[in-house]
Amino acid sequence: MLKKTKWFLFVLLSFTLIGCSSGEDQSAEESTADSSDSSEGATSEEAATNGLSETPESKETSKVIPENTNDKMMVYEAHIELETEDYDQFYQSLQEKMDETEAYIVETNIHKTPQGNREGHIRLRVPQSHFETLLTSFKNISDTIQSRNVSGRDVTKEYVDLESRLEAKSKVEARLLTFLEQAEKTEDLIKVSQDLERVQAEIETLKGQMNYLKNQSDFSTITVSLTETKVVVPKVDSQELNTWEKTKQAFFSSVNGLVSFFSWLFIFIIGYSPLIILFMVIGLLIWLWLRKNRNRVKEN
């Protein structure tokens, strides 16, 4: 009987311990779930704060140079040295290509060599979109390309700097205009007017520099140095010979020479006649003296 009672108490104690452990596991699982729920709520709430439901506070940023090459301001220049057999034909073909690419000539300097050929240079401006097209067309309208040099310069940073300076100067101008309206004393009016004039001059200078860079970027420059290679044979033309005219010119030149000679001789004789007579008398006396001495020698 006592053994049965002990066995019963042991079984009861075992069930009690099992129930307590299962209760603790359940409470632990519930606390874990609650903590995960709270962390998920905090995460979603944090995400909403960082940009899903609210816009983050914007910051002022300075102007940034675009990284895309297509947005950059490039200034392209090219120099081509070529030879052509006939300058007139080359120039006509060049005009046709210029009409196709909307290019125009800004400078032409062509001269003839002693051999009769023409050489010099032509400077063109062409829209940047047609720059490569016109550059390639010189292979078709010339006989030989001696050299070709193409260079590019990125002026984006320079343009952005000018734009920022212009914006700052415009703000200063607006403030000065406000001060000018509010100024009451003559001294203040003079001082503000001088500052306003200086700032406006700087603004015009900045605008001019920006327009220059934009024009250089929109239109590329091509300088063509050319040499005509054909052999020029001078034509024999009766108008170029002028035989009769040249004969008359030679005749009158000789007559004028003779007249000039006799005129000089007459002037010399008349003008220096006293000296001439003196020298003649002295010469005559010397000759007589020599002759007299010679006769004496012969008589002895």
Wavefront OBJ file of the C-alpha trace (Angstrom):
o trace
v 0.000 0.000 0.000
v 2.784 2.349 0.886
v 4.560 1.531 -2.357
v 1.464 2.318 -4.392
v 1.079 5.657 -2.638
v 4.714 6.587 -3.429
v 4.269 5.594 -7.062
v 1.129 7.676 -7.332
v 2.865 10.740 -5.879
v 5.804 10.262 -8.315
v 3.497 10.120 -11.315
v 1.579 13.195 -10.130
v 4.811 15.128 -9.613
v 5.985 14.194 -13.132
v 2.783 15.461 -14.752
v 3.059 18.678 -12.758
v 6.635 19.280 -13.943
v 5.659 18.542 -17.563
v 2.792 21.046 -17.399
v 5.014 23.777 -15.974
v 7.673 23.292 -18.653
v 5.121 23.448 -21.466
v 3.689 26.634 -19.978
v 7.125 28.223 -19.828
v 7.829 27.254 -23.473
v 4.550 28.759 -24.596
v 5.178 31.994 -22.729
v 8.682 32.125 -24.208
v 7.283 31.668 -27.720
v 4.702 34.406 -27.108
v 7.357 36.807 -25.855
v 9.516 36.012 -28.890
v 6.607 36.642 -31.232
v 5.815 39.896 -29.462
v 9.388 41.062 -29.749
v 9.533 40.165 -33.452
v 6.266 41.970 -34.042
v 7.560 45.018 -32.273
v 10.816 44.933 -34.246
v 8.906 44.579 -37.501
v 6.735 47.512 -36.537
v 9.780 49.571 -35.707
v 11.395 48.603 -39.013
v 8.341 49.508 -41.050
v 7.936 52.715 -39.086
v 11.604 53.574 -39.674
v 11.274 52.799 -43.370
v 8.266 55.032 -43.619
v 10.214 57.801 -41.944
v 13.213 57.374 -44.251
v 11.404 57.859 -47.480
v 8.418 55.613 -48.075
v 5.809 57.856 -46.558
v 7.789 61.039 -45.946
v 10.144 62.911 -48.258
v 13.623 63.386 -46.793
v 14.734 66.927 -46.226
v 16.260 68.382 -49.381
v 19.685 70.059 -49.307
v 20.974 72.868 -51.490
v 23.422 71.611 -54.093
v 25.747 73.618 -56.355
v 25.671 73.211 -60.131
v 27.393 70.026 -61.190
v 29.151 69.500 -64.511
v 27.237 66.856 -66.480
v 28.999 63.531 -66.778
v 27.329 62.644 -70.051
v 29.487 63.531 -73.032
v 26.433 64.615 -75.004
v 25.733 67.333 -72.414
v 29.270 68.714 -72.465
v 30.249 71.843 -74.360
v 33.070 70.889 -76.703
v 34.997 73.238 -78.989
v 36.381 71.412 -82.035
v 39.039 72.705 -84.419
v 40.582 71.016 -87.442
v 43.491 71.865 -89.728
v 43.861 70.168 -93.111
v 46.734 70.473 -95.572
v 45.860 69.279 -99.063
v 46.848 69.466 -102.718
v 44.506 69.995 -105.641
v 45.206 70.004 -109.345
v 42.712 72.737 -110.193
v 41.864 75.388 -107.616
v 38.738 76.607 -109.421
v 37.221 73.121 -109.522
v 38.130 72.513 -105.887
v 36.546 75.786 -104.779
v 33.342 75.005 -106.676
v 33.094 71.565 -105.040
v 33.802 73.124 -101.650
v 30.949 75.586 -102.119
v 28.562 72.710 -102.824
v 29.664 70.867 -99.671
v 29.299 74.061 -97.657
v 25.733 74.495 -98.874
v 24.941 70.927 -97.822
v 26.411 71.321 -94.331
v 25.331 74.952 -93.708
v 28.952 76.077 -93.376
v 30.340 79.497 -94.235
v 33.739 81.096 -94.925
v 35.198 83.512 -92.388
v 38.607 84.083 -93.995
v 40.267 83.483 -97.370
v 43.892 84.170 -98.265
v 44.920 82.902 -101.728
v 47.914 84.120 -103.740
v 49.873 83.090 -106.827
v 53.348 81.629 -106.702
v 56.139 82.665 -109.147
v 55.304 79.517 -111.120
v 51.703 80.680 -111.577
v 50.058 78.207 -109.176
v 47.734 79.316 -106.390
v 48.136 78.520 -102.721
v 46.874 79.826 -99.404
v 44.318 78.950 -96.748
v 40.546 79.047 -96.241
v 38.920 79.147 -92.796
v 35.407 77.746 -92.389
v 32.796 77.619 -89.622
v 30.410 74.679 -89.658
v 27.674 73.561 -87.236
v 29.050 70.946 -84.870
v 26.457 68.424 -86.040
v 27.930 68.623 -89.589
v 31.568 68.930 -88.500
v 32.561 65.328 -89.196
v 30.585 65.244 -92.458
v 32.363 68.250 -93.923
v 35.702 67.051 -92.593
v 35.326 63.713 -94.349
v 34.204 65.290 -97.632
v 37.672 66.789 -98.268
v 38.855 63.337 -99.306
v 36.461 63.458 -102.245
v 37.010 67.029 -103.443
v 40.839 67.152 -103.213
v 43.593 65.098 -104.824
v 45.897 64.508 -101.848
v 45.470 65.033 -98.105
v 48.893 65.906 -96.758
v 47.921 66.111 -93.095
v 44.845 66.308 -90.877
v 44.808 67.508 -87.290
v 41.634 67.571 -85.155
v 41.540 68.883 -81.592
v 38.757 69.261 -79.036
v 38.489 71.347 -75.893
v 35.950 70.864 -73.100
v 34.626 74.260 -71.978
v 31.761 72.946 -69.824
v 33.396 73.858 -66.514
v 34.334 77.284 -67.808
v 30.769 77.898 -69.002
v 29.252 76.692 -65.696
v 31.603 78.953 -63.743
v 30.582 81.919 -65.876
v 26.932 81.004 -65.396
v 27.355 80.876 -61.606
v 29.182 84.202 -61.578
v 26.455 85.729 -63.750
v 23.778 84.509 -61.344
v 25.642 86.000 -58.377
v 26.160 89.311 -60.173
v 22.480 89.413 -61.131
v 21.527 89.085 -57.453
v 23.912 91.915 -56.573
v 22.366 94.004 -59.338
v 18.878 93.383 -57.965
v 19.956 94.445 -54.478
v 21.644 97.580 -55.824
v 18.492 98.482 -57.749
v 16.557 98.159 -54.492
v 19.081 100.340 -52.680
v 18.882 102.871 -55.507
v 15.111 103.157 -55.079
v 15.439 103.536 -51.311
v 18.372 105.968 -51.316
v 17.498 109.522 -50.315
v 20.856 111.280 -50.010
v 22.752 112.417 -53.071
v 25.934 110.764 -51.849
v 24.160 107.452 -51.464
v 22.650 107.784 -54.945
v 26.059 108.470 -56.494
v 27.731 105.602 -54.647
v 24.994 103.083 -55.482
v 24.898 104.266 -59.111
v 28.659 103.756 -59.462
v 28.458 100.282 -57.956
v 25.483 99.444 -60.155
v 27.299 100.612 -63.276
v 30.341 98.500 -62.394
v 28.236 95.412 -61.717
v 26.251 95.838 -64.937
v 29.502 96.153 -66.905
v 30.726 92.909 -65.332
v 27.413 91.252 -66.208
v 27.748 92.298 -69.853
v 31.313 90.967 -69.909
v 30.191 87.615 -68.492
v 27.360 87.406 -71.019
v 29.809 88.140 -73.832
v 32.159 85.387 -72.650
v 29.274 82.925 -72.377
v 27.996 83.811 -75.846
v 31.505 83.370 -77.243
v 31.876 79.923 -75.677
v 28.424 78.918 -76.881
v 29.194 80.086 -80.414
v 32.521 78.245 -80.390
v 30.723 75.135 -79.173
v 27.831 75.366 -81.640
v 30.118 75.989 -84.646
v 33.410 74.194 -85.252
v 36.351 75.697 -87.145
v 38.117 74.077 -90.103
v 41.247 75.669 -91.593
v 42.231 74.393 -95.034
v 45.770 75.010 -96.329
v 45.850 74.200 -100.039
v 48.372 74.103 -102.875
v 47.561 73.943 -106.588
v 49.745 71.366 -108.361
v 48.954 71.822 -112.038
v 51.722 73.069 -114.352
v 50.914 76.563 -115.613
v 52.264 77.298 -119.125
v 52.265 81.023 -119.954
v 50.331 81.828 -123.122
v 51.918 83.693 -126.022
v 49.551 86.529 -126.699
v 50.017 89.389 -129.159
v 48.749 91.753 -126.496
v 51.458 90.520 -124.113
v 54.182 90.770 -126.821
v 53.442 94.374 -127.885
v 56.277 94.312 -130.453
v 55.590 97.697 -132.010
v 55.110 99.422 -128.681
v 58.304 97.935 -127.291
v 60.198 98.989 -130.495
v 59.045 102.558 -130.160
v 59.910 102.509 -126.502
v 63.459 101.247 -127.273
v 63.940 103.879 -130.064
v 62.867 106.786 -127.929
v 64.924 105.455 -125.064
v 68.059 105.467 -127.255
v 67.262 108.968 -128.601
v 66.736 110.226 -125.100
v 70.048 108.642 -124.132
v 71.898 110.427 -126.941
v 70.227 113.730 -126.157
v 71.132 113.319 -122.520
v 74.756 112.509 -123.420
v 75.202 115.539 -125.713
v 73.465 117.726 -123.219
v 75.861 116.573 -120.529
v 78.844 117.057 -122.898
v 77.741 120.610 -123.784
v 77.257 121.477 -120.141
v 80.680 120.051 -119.310
v 82.500 121.929 -122.070
v 80.826 125.271 -121.466
v 80.688 125.005 -117.734
v 84.323 123.917 -117.297
v 85.726 125.900 -120.268
v 88.046 128.114 -118.117
v 89.735 125.061 -116.650
v 89.805 123.349 -120.009
v 91.501 126.389 -121.648
v 93.992 126.615 -118.790
v 94.926 122.972 -119.088
v 95.195 123.317 -122.872
v 97.582 126.316 -122.552
v 99.717 124.490 -119.980
v 99.815 121.448 -122.199
v 100.746 123.525 -125.212
v 103.609 125.222 -123.321
v 104.947 121.867 -122.143
v 104.761 120.489 -125.651
v 106.667 123.502 -127.084
v 109.321 123.228 -124.389
v 109.843 119.557 -125.061
v 110.028 120.173 -128.791
v 112.605 122.942 -128.328
v 114.786 120.729 -126.148
v 114.535 117.939 -128.694
v 115.715 120.242 -131.503
v 118.702 121.346 -129.412
v 119.719 117.788 -128.829
v 119.548 117.062 -132.554
v 121.724 120.151 -133.417
v 124.428 119.175 -130.903
l 1 2 3 4 5 6 7 8 9 10 11 12 13 14 15 16 17 18 19 20 21 22 23 24 25 26 27 28 29 30 31 32 33 34 35 36 37 38 39 40 41 42 43 44 45 46 47 48 49 50 51 52 53 54 55 56 57 58 59 60 61 62 63 64 65 66 67 68 69 70 71 72 73 74 75 76 77 78 79 80 81 82 83 84 85 86 87 88 89 90 91 92 93 94 95 96 97 98 99 100 101 102 103 104 105 106 107 108 109 110 111 112 113 114 115 116 117 118 119 120 121 122 123 124 125 126 127 128 129 130 131 132 133 134 135 136 137 138 139 140 141 142 143 144 145 146 147 148 149 150 151 152 153 154 155 156 157 158 159 160 161 162 163 164 165 166 167 168 169 170 171 172 173 174 175 176 177 178 179 180 181 182 183 184 185 186 187 188 189 190 191 192 193 194 195 196 197 198 199 200 201 202 203 204 205 206 207 208 209 210 211 212 213 214 215 216 217 218 219 220 221 222 223 224 225 226 227 228 229 230 231 232 233 234 235 236 237 238 239 240 241 242 243 244 245 246 247 248 249 250 251 252 253 254 255 256 257 258 259 260 261 262 263 264 265 266 267 268 269 270 271 272 273 274 275 276 277 278 279 280 281 282 283 284 285 286 287 288 289 290 291 292 293 294 295 296 297 298 299 300
